[in-house]
């Protein structure tokens, strides 16, 4: 995790690295962890239109959020 609270899963999701996201989830990464801005991996992937990653995160139990908001839908 970096100084902004960005986990490896959040970073990989934001950058569109599907294989990395899968590996991190297989390793037990917290799918609903949020960064300092209150955004989760799901929110970051949604903001960047990484639909395949959004699907993987949903399947892993991610809580859907509005991309610009830290509150669950």
C-alpha positions in Angstrom: 0.0 0.0 0.0 1.3 3.4 -0.9 1.1 6.7 1.1 -2.4 7.3 -0.5 -3.7 4.0 0.7 -3.6 2.6 -2.8 -3.3 -1.2 -2.6 -1.9 -3.4 -5.4 -5.4 -4.5 -6.3 -6.7 -0.9 -6.6 -3.6 0.1 -8.7 -4.0 -3.0 -11.0 -7.7 -2.4 -11.4 -7.2 1.3 -12.3 -4.5 0.4 -14.9 -6.5 -2.4 -16.5 -4.1 -5.2 -15.6 -6.6 -8.1 -15.6 -4.1 -10.9 -15.0 -2.7 -9.1 -12.0 -6.1 -8.5 -10.6 -6.9 -12.2 -10.9 -3.6 -13.1 -9.2 -4.2 -10.7 -6.4 -7.7 -11.9 -5.8 -6.5 -15.5 -5.8 -4.0 -14.5 -3.2 -6.7 -13.1 -0.9 -6.6 -9.4 -1.7 -9.4 -7.4 0.0 -11.8 -6.7 -2.8 -13.6 -3.9 -0.9 -10.6 -2.0 0.5 -10.7 1.7 -0.2 -7.9 4.2 -0.7 -7.5 7.5 1.1 -9.9 9.1 -1.4 -12.5 6.5 -0.5 -12.4 4.7 -3.8 -12.2 0.9 -4.1 -10.8 -1.2 -6.9 -14.3 -1.4 -8.3 -14.6 2.4 -8.4 -11.2 2.8 -10.0 -11.9 0.2 -12.7 -15.4 1.7 -13.4 -13.9 5.2 -13.8 -11.5 3.9 -16.5 -14.1 1.7 -18.2 -12.2 -1.6 -17.5 -15.4 -3.7 -17.9 -13.6 -7.1 -17.7 -12.1 -6.1 -14.4 -15.4 -4.8 -13.1 -16.9 -8.2 -13.9 -14.1 -10.1 -12.1 -14.4 -7.8 -9.0 -18.2 -8.3 -8.9 -17.7 -12.0 -9.1 -15.3 -11.8 -6.2 -17.8 -10.0 -4.0 -17.0 -6.3 -4.6 -19.6 -3.9 -3.4 -20.7 -1.7 -6.3 -20.1 2.0 -5.7 -20.7 5.2 -7.7 -17.3 5.8 -9.3 -17.0 9.3 -7.8 -18.4 8.4 -4.4 -17.2 6.3 -1.6 -20.7 5.3 -0.5 -22.1 1.9 -1.5 -25.1 1.9 -3.8 
